[in-house]
Amino acid sequence: RRIPVRAYAHPAVAPRVPDIGVSITVQQLQARKGADVRLLAVWTVWKGSRENVRSGRTEAVVAARGGGYEGLAAAHTSAFVQLAENVAAAVRGFE
């Protein structure tokens, strides 16, 4: 089931309070070719005018398969997918 929401890229262009707000701060992003990608992010999601707030932290360490840039790019993708899944779970909690 989809949640109908209004989405805005930046609060400066928002004509009104969004249904759900998301703030993500990437505190650390390290990558070593042939080794791994490390992502540390803190995030907050809120409903309406911040009457219901949830916060969390995502720490992902993903092995870069192979020694090339393709493996490194895939590891970046996997790390950010973990972040997105954590934020999405918090948003789904508003249902």
N, C-alpha and C positions, 0 to 999 in steps of 0.2 A: 504494500500500500504506500502510495506517495503522499507526502505531506505538502499541501500547497503553501508556498512561502514566497515572499518578495525578497529578492536578493539585490544587494548593491555592492559595488566594488570598494567604495570608500564612503565614510559617513558624510563627507562634504557634499556629495551629490544626492544624498538620500532625501526625498521630499517628506518623509515621515518616518516614524519608528519602525524598523524592520521587525518581521515576525520572530526571527531568530538571528542573533548576532554571534559572530565567531571571531575571536582574537587568537592568533598563533604567533609565538615568539620562538624562533629557532635560536637556541643558545649555543649549539655546537653542531658543526657539520664537518667531519673529517673523512677524507678518502685517501686510500693508498692503493695504487694500481697493483693488482695481483694479491691484495690482502683483504681489506674490508672497508665498509662504509659505516661510520658511526654518526647517528643523528640523535640529538637531545633537543626536545622542544617542550615548551609548556603552553597550555591552551586553556581558554575559557569560552564556554558557550552560555548564552543567556536567552531567555524568552522575553519578548516585548521590551518593556522599559526596565529591564534587569530585575524583574520581580522573582525570577527563578534562575539561579546561576549554578553552573557546574564547572569545575576546573579539574585539570589533570596534567599528566606529564607522560610523554612518550620517549622512551629510550630504545633505540633500535640499533643493533649491530648485525650487519648482513655481510656475509662472505662474498667477495667478488670472485666469481668463477672464471678461471682462466687468467692469463696474464695481460689481456688486452683491455682496450677502452670499452668494448662491448660488454664485458663482464662487469666493469665498473659502473657503466650506465645502468645495467640491469639491477645492480645492488642499490643504486640511488633510488630507482623506481620502487623497489621492494621496501626500502626504509620509509619512503613517503607514503606508500600504500598503508603501512602499519599506522602511521600518524593519521591518515584520513579515516581509517577504520575506527580508531579510538574516538575521534571527534564525532563521526557519524553515530557511533553507539550512544554517546552522550546526547546528541540531538534526538535520536529515537526515544530516549528516555522521557522526552517531553510529551509524547503521545498520550 
